Amino acid sequence: MAGNSEPLSPRAKLAVTAGKAAAAVSKAAGRGSGSVIGGKVALRLDPDLLSRLAHHLDVILVSATNGKTTTTRLIAEALRAAGPVVSNALGANMPAGITSALAGGSDARYGVIEVDEKYLAGVARDTEPKAIALLNLSRDQLDRAAETRMLAEKWREGLAGTKATVIANADDPLIVWAASSSPNVVWVAAGQEWKDDAWSCPACGGVLQRPGDDWVCGECGFRRPVPSWALNGEYVLDPHGAAWPIHLQLPGRANKANAATSAAVAATFGVPPQVALERMYQVQAVAGRYDVVTFQERELRLLLAKNPAGWLETFSLIDPPPTPVILSVNARGADGTDTSWLWDVDYTRLAGHPICVIGDRKLDLAVRLEVAGLDFRVCADADEAVRISPPGRIEVIANYTAFQDLRRRVGN
């Protein structure tokens, strides 16, 4: 268990104070929460600050292409049954944002930290986590992220010999390969809807065979490990075979999978599945995701989808036709500037929905929908799209910066 907090050095205290001041100035200027700039200032003054702030905490790291922010929230909620938690709940998941979050948690016992995939090994080295949750790996931000197998290889090298308990998705071959270098792995059957990034064996390059829910490489024998935890419909099965009902306000199969992984993480710290899953019911929305807001006398449900795997999961959440759908895509720095991923998404799943298209790259999306044979309207902005949509609730699906734009516009 983590010990009591040791006093920070004068330099570290100065770094924390300067970081908080920079964050406050940034927030007052209307430039966001200030967590990133605050962390950058603090780390400039004390490059070892992250490891100093993490020293007294039981740290849990969460990384994946999809579901990091939600799973971080669910784990944090579950662990509050065992003690105070500090977390980067708003998703600032690079070292500066993480440092900023930990600087505000001097009384915490647990640090539940979402980590950008590319920074996982470095943050693990700095924070010496007790647990690391690995959910999935798929293509994302093609212009800046390494090819998925290269990312898995970096994880595999960075986590080799880690003292942390690694809680990993047995259904994602890339995750299994990355986690297999760790001496202590808890396998969770969390499922894998999107399989297009895991058709070849990450160990040898052979073609993976997928009999039923299993997977195995016919060339080298690399195969799905036997899970000790599993998502089974509306229940989480624990290592003793007991079935615990999932209590969530968040929609969809993917969030049930996130809850299964979160329950396994919580159990590592002695929180029973029943307690963990009941506490997860508190989470209604995560940084605006899944929120239902009223705008122009209409109800809009805001859904975030950043990459092909995320869009696939999101399509399974939306109400059936003829519910109207607004799609918004940008390609700014935080999204990745390459929109070729649009061609990997099966938009024919939206057949029968009235569709409006907005965002910086609405014409890219329009071409994709045209090829998919769908009816749609290109609109100037969210106001026009809502105005011309048929009555009833509207499902709004957007990628990262488009989602932030929408939240600002619709008052969430």
C-alpha positions, 0 to 999 in steps of 0.5 A: 500500500502507498505510504503517507505523503512525503513533504515535497522539496522546495523546488517541487513546491515551487513547481506545483505553485507555478503550475497552478498559477499558470493554469488559473491564468489560462482558465481565466483567459478562457483557454480551457481548464489550464491543466496542460499549460499548468503541467508544462510549467511545473515540469519545466521547473522540476522535470522529476515532479511527476514521479515525486507526486506519484510517490505516495499513491497507489497508481493505476494507469489506463491506456487504450485507443477507445474507452480510456476516459470512461474506464478511468472514471469507472475505476476511480468511482469504484476505488472511492469505496476504499479511499480518496482518489485523484484522477485526470478525469477530464482526459488530459492524458499526456505527462503535463496533464497527468502532472497537473492532476496529481498536483491537486491530490495531496490527500489521495490514496489512489491515483487513477490515470488515463494515459495516451498510448504513446506515453504509457511506457514513460509514465509507467516508468515515472509513476511505478504503478500498482496496476495497469489496465490495457483495453484495446489497440486500433488505428487512430490519428494516422498522421501521428500515431505509429502503426498499431503493431509498432505501438504494441511492441513499444508497450511490450518492451516498456512493460517487460518485467513491470511490478504492476498487475496488468489487467488486459483484454484477452480478446484483442491479440495486440493487447495480449501480445503487448501484455505478455511480457509482464510477469503478472497479468489478469486476463479479462474477456472484454470482447473485440467488436472491431477486428480489422487491426488484428487479423495477423499474428503480432508475434509472427505475422501469420494469419489469425484464425478465429473459431467462435470467440477464440483466436489462434495463430496457425503458424506459431501457436500464439493464442488467446489466453484463458480469461479469469474475468469475463463480460457475459451479457449483463453480468461480470463473471469473476474468477470464482465463477460468480455472476455480478450484475452490471449497474450502469447509466452509460449505454452500450456493450462497450461500456459494459466491457469497460465495467468488467475491466474496471471491476477486475482492477478494483478487485486487485485493491480489495474492492469486491465486484458487487461494491465496485459495480454498484458504485459505477452507477454514479457515472452518468456522463464522461466529459460530456459523452452520452449527455442529453442536452436541450437545444432549440427545443430539441433533445440532442444526445452527444456521442464521441467517436474518434476512429473506426473502432469507436464509430462501430461501437457508437452505431450500436448505441443509437436509437433505431431509424427514423431517429435523425443523426447529425455527423460532425468531423474535423481534422485538426491537430488533436483529431489527426489531420488524415481523414482516410479512416472515414473509408474504414467505417461502415456507414451503411449501418446508418441506412434509414436515418435522416442524416445531416453532415457538419464540421470542418471536413463535412465534404470529406464525409459527404463523399464517403456517405455518397459512395455508401449510397446514403441520403444525407444533407450537408449543413453549415453548422449545428443550428441548421442541422437541428433546425431541419432534422425531423422531430424527436430526439437527435443522435449527434456523433462527432470526433474529438474537436468537433465534439468540443465545438458542439459542447460549446455551441449547445451549452454543455 
